[in-house]
Amino acid sequence: MAPNDDPDAAKDIRTKADSLKLFVTHLQANTKYKFTIRAYVLPDGQGHGGGYSIPSVAGYVTTSVGEESSAEMYNLETDAAESVPTAGL
């Protein structure tokens, strides 16, 4: 997530593999954020493969005008078949 597509402001947020939703707090009011999702796959029993998938299609969210400290909750559910390419995973 990074306000205004600033790569220096990007942060990694890690969650459990079976998570369908993510609650993000302390966002700046009236700010556009970009979210992408990548999966991490463990290597097989022989140590082959593994690593991060390519990023999903970006999702953009603009926070509401209000207090900077107010928590905003966004449900970024998307169709996985459309968002995450399966080739090469």
VEXDRENTOR-506250 format. One line per 8 residues: number of its first residue (from 0); their letters; for each residue x, y, z of N, C-alpha, C. Coordinates in nm, 4 decimals, always signed. Layout:
NUM> a> X,Y,Z,X,Y,Z,X,Y,Z ~ ...
//
This chain:
0> mapnddpd> +0.0846,-0.1160,+0.0000,+0.0000,+0.0000,+0.0000,+0.0888,+0.1217,+0.0000 ~ +0.0574,+0.2163,-0.0826,+0.1387,+0.3375,-0.0886,+0.0507,+0.4542,-0.1298 ~ +0.0510,+0.5637,-0.0516,-0.0273,+0.6782,-0.0933,+0.0320,+0.7406,-0.2186 ~ -0.0536,+0.7783,-0.3088,-0.0127,+0.8482,-0.4312,+0.0928,+0.7737,-0.5117 ~ +0.0922,+0.6420,-0.5059,+0.1858,+0.5586,-0.5823,+0.3316,+0.5930,-0.5536 ~ +0.3625,+0.6358,-0.4333,+0.4998,+0.6681,-0.3945,+0.5700,+0.5403,-0.3507 ~ +0.6637,+0.4876,-0.4311,+0.7302,+0.3619,-0.3960,+0.8043,+0.3681,-0.2630 ~ +0.8518,+0.4862,-0.2239,+0.9226,+0.4990,-0.0967,+0.8294,+0.4839,+0.0233
8> aakdirtk> +0.6999,+0.5023,+0.0011,+0.6034,+0.4911,+0.1100,+0.5397,+0.3525,+0.1162 ~ +0.5764,+0.2642,+0.0256,+0.5155,+0.1309,+0.0198,+0.5489,+0.0504,+0.1445 ~ +0.4516,-0.0296,+0.1898,+0.4711,-0.1162,+0.3055,+0.4181,-0.2547,+0.2725 ~ +0.4875,-0.3558,+0.3225,+0.4392,-0.4928,+0.3095,+0.3522,-0.5247,+0.4295 ~ +0.2381,-0.5843,+0.4041,+0.1496,-0.6312,+0.5098,+0.1342,-0.7809,+0.4899 ~ +0.1661,-0.8572,+0.5913,+0.1573,-1.0028,+0.5803,+0.0380,-1.0530,+0.6599 ~ -0.0261,-1.1545,+0.6063,-0.1423,-1.2129,+0.6719,-0.1428,-1.3623,+0.6468 ~ -0.2331,-1.4334,+0.7116,-0.2418,-1.5781,+0.6934,-0.2906,-1.6104,+0.5525
16> adslklfv> -0.2532,-1.7270,+0.5043,-0.2854,-1.7671,+0.3673,-0.4351,-1.7788,+0.3427 ~ -0.5124,-1.8114,+0.4446,-0.6555,-1.8311,+0.4242,-0.7369,-1.7042,+0.4493 ~ -0.6725,-1.5898,+0.4638,-0.7419,-1.4635,+0.4890,-0.8130,-1.4156,+0.3629 ~ -0.9390,-1.3783,+0.3797,-1.0156,-1.3230,+0.2679,-1.0325,-1.1720,+0.2812 ~ -1.0074,-1.1194,+0.4011,-1.0231,-0.9763,+0.4260,-0.9039,-0.9259,+0.5056 ~ -0.8787,-0.7968,+0.4942,-0.7691,-0.7343,+0.5675,-0.8177,-0.6002,+0.6204 ~ -0.7930,-0.5734,+0.7471,-0.8319,-0.4485,+0.8122,-0.7083,-0.3599,+0.8215 ~ -0.7119,-0.2447,+0.7557,-0.5973,-0.1535,+0.7525,-0.6359,-0.0264,+0.8277
24> thlqantk> -0.5506,+0.0164,+0.9215,-0.5796,+0.1360,+1.0009,-0.4716,+0.2413,+0.9802 ~ -0.4959,+0.3576,+1.0360,-0.4022,+0.4705,+1.0356,-0.3687,+0.5185,+0.8940 ~ -0.4703,+0.5225,+0.8093,-0.4520,+0.5785,+0.6758,-0.4814,+0.7279,+0.6804 ~ -0.4207,+0.8016,+0.5917,-0.4446,+0.9457,+0.5850,-0.5785,+0.9717,+0.5177 ~ -0.6518,+1.0688,+0.5692,-0.7817,+1.1040,+0.5129,-0.7655,+1.1620,+0.3730 ~ -0.8661,+1.1376,+0.2887,-0.8715,+1.1927,+0.1536,-0.7438,+1.1621,+0.0743 ~ -0.6986,+1.0365,+0.0828,-0.5756,+0.9935,+0.0166,-0.6034,+0.8672,-0.0638 ~ -0.5476,+0.8605,-0.1831,-0.5630,+0.7430,-0.2683,-0.4516,+0.6435,-0.2361
32> ykftiray> -0.4889,+0.5181,-0.2114,-0.3930,+0.4116,-0.1821,-0.4024,+0.3037,-0.2889 ~ -0.2898,+0.2439,-0.3171,-0.2817,+0.1351,-0.4151,-0.2506,+0.0056,-0.3391 ~ -0.3279,-0.0987,-0.3659,-0.3069,-0.2284,-0.3039,-0.2821,-0.3334,-0.4116 ~ -0.1818,-0.4160,-0.3908,-0.1602,-0.5339,-0.4747,-0.1406,-0.6529,-0.3816 ~ -0.1635,-0.7708,-0.4339,-0.1521,-0.8931,-0.3550,-0.0547,-0.9866,-0.4239 ~ +0.0333,-1.0455,-0.3436,+0.1241,-1.1496,-0.3929,+0.1144,-1.2680,-0.2975 ~ +0.1213,-1.3864,-0.3536,+0.1211,-1.5085,-0.2725,+0.2636,-1.5588,-0.2569 ~ +0.2904,-1.6226,-0.1440,+0.4206,-1.6857,-0.1234,+0.3991,-1.8359,-0.1196
40> vlpdgqgh> +0.4736,-1.9070,-0.2023,+0.4632,-2.0526,-0.2108,+0.5916,-2.1124,-0.1558 ~ +0.5774,-2.2094,-0.0658,+0.6945,-2.2771,-0.0094,+0.7543,-2.3727,-0.1114 ~ +0.8838,-2.3995,-0.1040,+0.9464,-2.4980,-0.1931,+0.8893,-2.6373,-0.1669 ~ +0.8997,-2.7248,-0.2663,+0.8534,-2.8623,-0.2476,+0.9505,-2.9385,-0.1571 ~ +0.9247,-3.0654,-0.1342,+1.0061,-3.1475,-0.0457,+1.1521,-3.1565,-0.0849 ~ +1.1827,-3.1399,-0.2124,+1.3212,-3.1449,-0.2596,+1.3866,-3.0064,-0.2633 ~ +1.3153,-2.9044,-0.2174,+1.3719,-2.7696,-0.2168,+1.3584,-2.6956,-0.3481 ~ +1.2765,-2.7474,-0.4402,+1.2578,-2.6823,-0.5704,+1.1380,-2.5885,-0.5661
48> gggysips> +1.1467,-2.4851,-0.6427,+1.0342,-2.3932,-0.6559,+1.0212,-2.3028,-0.5350 ~ +0.9043,-2.2521,-0.5162,+0.8797,-2.1602,-0.4066,+0.9094,-2.0173,-0.4474 ~ +0.8669,-1.9251,-0.3649,+0.8892,-1.7836,-0.3899,+0.7580,-1.7090,-0.4049 ~ +0.7674,-1.5830,-0.4436,+0.6501,-1.4974,-0.4563,+0.5902,-1.5046,-0.5962 ~ +0.4569,-1.4967,-0.6007,+0.3877,-1.4871,-0.7290,+0.4065,-1.3459,-0.7840 ~ +0.3662,-1.3274,-0.9078,+0.3653,-1.1915,-0.9615,+0.2509,-1.1162,-0.8930 ~ +0.2603,-0.9846,-0.8803,+0.1545,-0.9093,-0.8120,+0.0217,-0.9174,-0.8865 ~ -0.0862,-0.9078,-0.8095,-0.2196,-0.9031,-0.8678,-0.2383,-0.7706,-0.9411
56> vagyvtts> -0.3497,-0.7602,-1.0086,-0.3890,-0.6326,-1.0669,-0.4093,-0.5359,-0.9500 ~ -0.3651,-0.4138,-0.9636,-0.3743,-0.3164,-0.8543,-0.5189,-0.2787,-0.8263 ~ -0.5484,-0.2632,-0.6983,-0.6772,-0.2107,-0.6542,-0.6520,-0.0758,-0.5887 ~ -0.7347,+0.0218,-0.6187,-0.7165,+0.1559,-0.5637,-0.8322,+0.1893,-0.4711 ~ -0.7996,+0.2512,-0.3583,-0.8991,+0.2927,-0.2605,-0.8654,+0.4351,-0.2194 ~ -0.9669,+0.5212,-0.2144,-0.9474,+0.6568,-0.1643,-1.0195,+0.6682,-0.0312 ~ -0.9471,+0.7093,+0.0716,-1.0061,+0.7222,+0.2038,-1.0999,+0.8418,+0.2078 ~ -1.1912,+0.8386,+0.3033,-1.2889,+0.9457,+0.3199,-1.2243,+1.0692,+0.3810
64> vgeessae> -1.2917,+1.1823,+0.3626,-1.2474,+1.3047,+0.4273,-1.2899,+1.2947,+0.5728 ~ -1.1988,+1.3216,+0.6636,-1.2300,+1.3131,+0.8066,-1.1034,+1.3193,+0.8869 ~ -1.1134,+1.2748,+1.0105,-0.9969,+1.2767,+1.0977,-0.8907,+1.1806,+1.0487 ~ -0.7654,+1.2239,+1.0543,-0.6539,+1.1425,+1.0068,-0.6394,+1.0135,+1.0861 ~ -0.6731,+1.0161,+1.2146,-0.6534,+0.8986,+1.2985,-0.7697,+0.8002,+1.2912 ~ -0.8774,+0.8368,+1.2213,-0.9919,+0.7466,+1.2166,-0.9578,+0.6212,+1.1368 ~ -1.0066,+0.5098,+1.1852,-0.9809,+0.3818,+1.1180,-1.0782,+0.3661,+1.0023 ~ -1.0277,+0.3249,+0.8905,-1.1100,+0.2978,+0.7734,-1.1003,+0.1494,+0.7433
72> mynletda> -1.2104,+0.0886,+0.7054,-1.2080,-0.0535,+0.6734,-1.2538,-0.0706,+0.5295 ~ -1.1755,-0.1421,+0.4531,-1.2061,-0.1651,+0.3131,-1.2008,-0.3133,+0.2854 ~ -1.2997,-0.3627,+0.2160,-1.3050,-0.5025,+0.1790,-1.2614,-0.5101,+0.0334 ~ -1.1422,-0.5619,+0.0103,-1.0862,-0.5650,-0.1246,-1.1034,-0.7023,-0.1872 ~ -1.2245,-0.7578,-0.1784,-1.2478,-0.8880,-0.2384,-1.2577,-0.8715,-0.3895 ~ -1.1861,-0.9565,-0.4613,-1.1928,-0.9564,-0.6066,-1.2009,-1.0995,-0.6547 ~ -1.2353,-1.1164,-0.7776,-1.2386,-1.2490,-0.8376,-1.0952,-1.2934,-0.8609 ~ -1.0520,-1.3943,-0.7892,-0.9124,-1.4388,-0.7973,-0.8740,-1.4788,-0.9392
80> aesvptag> -0.9666,-1.5335,-1.0136,-0.9348,-1.5760,-1.1503,-0.8993,-1.4562,-1.2379 ~ -0.9590,-1.3408,-1.2095,-0.9299,-1.2218,-1.2888,-0.8105,-1.1449,-1.2338 ~ -0.7847,-1.1551,-1.1024,-0.6832,-1.0715,-1.0399,-0.5441,-1.1305,-1.0399 ~ -0.5344,-1.2612,-1.0245,-0.4028,-1.3226,-1.0087,-0.3789,-1.4211,-1.1216 ~ -0.2877,-1.3903,-1.2119,-0.2566,-1.4854,-1.3188,-0.2038,-1.6157,-1.2597 ~ -0.2443,-1.7281,-1.3170,-0.2020,-1.8569,-1.2628,-0.0825,-1.9139,-1.3369 ~ -0.0485,-1.8619,-1.4518,+0.0651,-1.9150,-1.5278,+0.1945,-1.8895,-1.4523 ~ +0.2761,-1.9900,-1.4418,+0.4059,-1.9753,-1.3793,+0.4054,-1.9830,-1.2282
88> l> +0.2903,-2.0118,-1.1675,+0.2868,-2.0228,-1.0214,+0.3281,-2.1599,-0.9778
//
